[in-house]
Amino acid sequence: MPAIDLCEQQVIRALQKDDWLVTQQPVPIRIDKSCAGYIYADLRLRQRQGGQSVIVVEVKCFTSKRTPLEEFYQAVGQYVVYRNALALNDTHIPVYLSVPVQVYQTFFKLPLIQSVINDMQVNLVVIDLDKEEVIQWRP
């Protein structure tokens, strides 16, 4: 099972305030239709109103002893693997990467990081961890 990020509960409360309901935590994703192996994303959510929209969110706090760039490598790698595994399993659910607003306003504004986010078409949900609020959805 995957490790739980330190800020995961704050992210969950922010998403709940934004009218999302956690339906699964963690989210098992088959590596392949013919394989019994799984990888695990952090959260599966659906909108409370109507319940039609479903998303998967990978939570990243950027609080480890590693550099922000090392955290970013891992986050983008996980994001792409989850997105592609869902697609290969004919499960067309959008994947979002959750990042703290402080990291988004500094590190994620670097030209290289912006270039990678745009090139890899990474969906972001920016969270104010102190206020436990969604600041921005960036498809």
C-alpha positions as CSV (number, residue, x, y, z in Angstrom):
1,M,0.0,0.0,0.0
2,P,1.2,3.5,-0.7
3,A,2.4,5.9,2.0
4,I,0.0,8.7,3.0
5,D,1.2,12.2,2.3
6,L,1.4,14.4,5.4
7,C,-1.1,16.9,4.0
8,E,-3.6,14.4,2.7
9,Q,-6.3,15.2,5.3
10,Q,-6.0,18.9,4.6
11,V,-6.4,18.3,0.9
12,I,-9.4,16.0,1.6
13,R,-11.1,18.7,3.7
14,A,-10.4,21.4,1.0
15,L,-11.9,19.2,-1.7
16,Q,-14.9,18.4,0.5
17,K,-15.5,22.2,1.0
18,D,-15.3,22.4,-2.8
19,D,-18.2,20.0,-3.1
20,W,-16.3,16.7,-3.7
21,L,-16.9,13.4,-1.9
22,V,-14.1,10.9,-1.4
23,T,-15.3,7.6,-2.7
24,Q,-12.1,5.6,-2.5
25,Q,-8.8,6.0,-0.7
26,P,-6.3,4.7,-1.9
27,V,-7.4,4.0,-5.5
28,P,-6.2,0.7,-6.9
29,I,-5.4,0.9,-10.6
30,R,-4.6,-2.2,-12.6
31,I,-1.3,-2.1,-14.3
32,D,-2.8,-3.9,-17.3
33,K,-6.1,-5.6,-18.1
34,S,-4.4,-9.0,-18.2
35,C,-2.3,-8.4,-15.1
36,A,-3.1,-8.9,-11.5
37,G,-0.7,-6.1,-10.4
38,Y,-1.9,-2.8,-9.0
39,I,-0.6,0.7,-8.5
40,Y,-2.3,3.1,-6.1
41,A,-3.3,6.7,-6.5
42,D,-4.3,8.7,-3.4
43,L,-8.0,9.6,-3.9
44,R,-11.0,9.0,-6.0
45,L,-13.7,11.6,-5.7
46,R,-17.1,12.5,-7.2
47,Q,-19.0,15.7,-7.1
48,R,-21.8,15.9,-4.6
49,Q,-24.1,17.8,-6.8
50,G,-25.3,15.4,-9.5
51,G,-22.6,12.9,-8.8
52,Q,-21.7,12.6,-12.5
53,S,-18.1,14.0,-12.4
54,V,-15.5,11.5,-11.1
55,I,-11.8,12.3,-10.7
56,V,-8.6,10.8,-9.3
57,V,-6.3,13.0,-7.3
58,E,-2.6,12.3,-6.5
59,V,-1.7,14.4,-3.4
60,K,1.8,15.9,-3.1
61,C,2.9,18.1,-0.2
62,F,6.4,18.9,-1.2
63,T,7.5,18.6,2.5
64,S,10.1,15.9,2.3
65,K,13.8,16.2,2.8
66,R,14.2,15.9,-1.0
67,T,14.5,19.0,-3.2
68,P,11.4,20.4,-4.8
69,L,12.8,19.2,-8.2
70,E,13.2,15.6,-6.9
71,E,9.6,15.8,-5.5
72,F,8.4,17.1,-8.9
73,Y,10.1,14.2,-10.7
74,Q,8.3,11.7,-8.6
75,A,5.0,13.5,-8.7
76,V,4.9,13.9,-12.5
77,G,6.1,10.3,-13.0
78,Q,3.3,9.0,-10.8
79,Y,0.7,11.3,-12.4
80,V,1.6,10.1,-15.9
81,V,1.7,6.4,-14.9
82,Y,-1.7,6.6,-13.2
83,R,-3.3,8.5,-16.2
84,N,-1.9,6.0,-18.7
85,A,-2.8,3.0,-16.7
86,L,-6.4,4.2,-16.4
87,A,-6.6,4.8,-20.1
88,L,-5.1,1.4,-21.0
89,N,-7.9,-0.1,-18.8
90,D,-10.5,1.9,-20.6
91,T,-11.2,3.9,-17.5
92,H,-11.5,7.5,-18.7
93,I,-11.3,9.4,-15.4
94,P,-9.4,12.7,-15.3
95,V,-6.3,12.6,-13.0
96,Y,-5.3,15.7,-11.0
97,L,-2.1,16.5,-9.1
98,S,-2.8,18.3,-5.9
99,V,-0.1,20.8,-4.8
100,P,0.1,23.4,-2.0
101,V,-0.4,27.0,-3.1
102,Q,3.0,28.1,-1.7
103,V,4.7,25.6,-3.9
104,Y,2.5,26.5,-6.9
105,Q,3.2,30.2,-6.5
106,T,7.0,29.7,-6.3
107,F,8.5,26.5,-7.7
108,F,5.7,25.8,-10.2
109,K,6.2,29.3,-11.7
110,L,9.7,28.4,-12.9
111,P,9.8,28.3,-16.8
112,L,11.1,24.7,-16.8
113,I,8.3,23.5,-14.5
114,Q,5.6,25.4,-16.5
115,S,7.0,23.8,-19.7
116,V,6.9,20.3,-18.3
117,I,3.3,20.8,-16.9
118,N,2.1,22.1,-20.2
119,D,4.0,19.5,-22.3
120,M,2.8,16.6,-20.1
121,Q,-0.7,18.1,-19.9
122,V,-0.8,17.8,-16.1
123,N,-4.1,18.8,-14.5
124,L,-3.5,20.6,-11.2
125,V,-5.6,21.4,-8.1
126,V,-3.9,24.0,-6.0
127,I,-4.7,23.9,-2.3
128,D,-4.2,26.4,0.5
129,L,-3.3,23.9,3.2
130,D,-3.7,26.4,6.1
131,K,-7.2,27.4,5.1
132,E,-8.0,24.0,3.7
133,E,-9.4,25.5,0.6
134,V,-9.1,24.9,-3.2
135,I,-7.5,27.9,-4.7
136,Q,-7.5,26.9,-8.4
137,W,-8.3,24.0,-10.8
138,R,-5.9,24.0,-13.7
139,P,-6.8,21.6,-16.4
